[in-house]
Amino acid sequence: MIRIEQTRQGLSALGMGCWGFGGDYWKKQSRDLNRKTLVAALRKGISHFDTAPAYGNGESEQILGQLLHKELLKGSPERRASISLTSKFFPTLPQNVYKGLARSLKRLMTDYLDVYYLHWPNDKCDIQGIMGELERARAEGLIRAVGVSNFTLAQMEKVNRYGRIDFCQTGYSLLWRYPEKEIIPWCMQEGVKVIAYSPLAQGLLKTRNLNKQYRDGTATRKNSPPLLFPAGDPRRQLIFFRDEEGLLDVLNAFEEVISPLFTLQHGSLNWLKGREGIKGVLAGMRNPDQVQTAGEAWINPLPEELVDMLDGISREYWRKLERINPDADNIWAHKR
Ligand SMILES: NC(=O)c1ccc[n+]([C@@H]2O[C@H](COP(=O)([O-])OP(=O)(O)OC[C@H]3O[C@@H](n4cnc5c(N)ncnc54)[C@H](OP(=O)(O)O)[C@@H]3O)[C@@H](O)[C@H]2O)c1
């Protein structure tokens, strides 16, 4: 069995994002496929599973809890200790922290969470009161660590005044390099562990042989955007689609470098694994094949020159994207 390396905190460095189990944003998939995907991940040695109540209004947590219980835990504390379960909440009132936590623990069929993240910031909430409740939950053993997600530097500094932040979960990929500027350096300085999400930019960063399709006429620049994601797919709201031409250009450039020997998903995960300050990566694997590809990509390094070339192309693209969207600090440009 190939083991995915573990960080000292027990999170496997390659984690499985379980947003897809919720089926809201992603196309709903069968319970059987979810089970097969989870079993494949466990077999690969993946032991870090990330979810949130927001993913399908609790459905992702529930499915993950039930499947894990059936496939692995079976009430065994030793088996529970061998995996990391992380979930999140939207900060509102301090008295809601325990209520939300109790619901998540119940759905996940567990006594504790390894990391409990503030999913998104809320500048209007009583952050001091919320951090107080989280510290209480930590002292009572209901959570092992506190994390923030999608926070700006100023928001993290504020939280840090009222309690300890252990983890920061942020979008980060060859297409999205926003956290490099302030977030990652600050986390490194403060000893906060950075976990990168959407490493494949939600499925954009995978080999589609676009160049070949252009050459043989299957794809044209006109029909390529739907070829990336079909009409109606919510991922077309991602900020990259504000400049579709630029997106196609950069994906073509990546493919030119990486194909035919390797895949773009391999390049993307390898690039991310080597980035300074990154302690873990959450990939949204949706089927056993994707688990297999991600696991293999994670443990098989690519030639350094290749990763450097991807990095160069990515840097140039990011400079342009930043110019087009100077205020966008998340990949959907959601207002905080
Ligand atoms: N804290 C937050 O606000 C936040 C936000 C986003 C995500 N997350 C976490 O991060 C996890 C991962 O992020 P994500 O799902 O947004 O993005 P992602 O991992 O970048 O993309 C997932 C998509 O990429 C494709 N894919 C995945 N593995 C593949 C492989 N090996 N080969 C080819 N294609 C592959 C699939 O798309 P197709 O089905 O189209 O092939 C899959 O649905 C989530 O599940 C969640 O736990 C957290």
The ligand as a Gaussian input file, in Angstrom:
#p B3LYP/6-31G(d) Opt

LIG

0 1
 N      -12.758000      26.592000       2.700000
 C      -13.379000      26.832000       1.568000
 O      -14.036000      27.869000       1.388000
 C      -13.269000      25.833000       0.455000
 C      -13.595000      26.211000      -0.844000
 C      -13.458000      25.274000      -1.852000
 C      -13.012000      23.998000      -1.561000
 N      -12.712000      23.649000      -0.273000
 C      -12.268000      22.271000       0.079000
 O      -11.301000      21.825000      -0.852000
 C      -11.751000      20.638000      -1.509000
 C      -11.229000      20.594000      -2.940000
 O      -11.572000      21.754000      -3.659000
 P      -12.457000      21.749000      -4.979000
 O      -13.254000      20.510000      -5.053000
 O      -13.105000      23.070000      -5.008000
 O      -11.401000      21.836000      -6.139000
 P      -10.359000      20.896000      -6.911000
 O       -9.854000      19.812000      -6.066000
 O       -9.431000      21.855000      -7.494000
 O      -11.255000      20.338000      -8.090000
 C      -12.114000      19.249000      -7.982000
 C      -12.522000      18.823000      -9.379000
 O      -11.372000      18.592000     -10.170000
 C      -11.545000      17.433000     -10.972000
 N      -10.566000      16.451000     -10.484000
 C      -10.269000      16.142000      -9.215000
 N       -9.292000      15.236000      -9.156000
 C       -8.946000      14.967000     -10.406000
 C       -7.991000      14.124000     -10.996000
 N       -7.166000      13.377000     -10.263000
 N       -7.906000      14.104000     -12.328000
 C       -8.704000      14.882000     -13.077000
 N       -9.625000      15.697000     -12.578000
 C       -9.750000      15.739000     -11.258000
 C      -12.978000      17.007000     -10.770000
 O      -13.745000      17.727000     -11.707000
 P      -14.610000      16.976000     -12.815000
 O      -15.655000      16.255000     -12.023000
 O      -15.126000      18.083000     -13.652000
 O      -13.695000      16.068000     -13.512000
 C      -13.267000      17.503000      -9.398000
 O      -14.621000      17.704000      -9.155000
 C      -13.287000      20.700000      -1.377000
 O      -13.888000      19.429000      -1.493000
 C      -13.428000      21.271000       0.017000
 O      -13.225000      20.270000       0.995000
 C      -12.822000      24.555000       0.729000

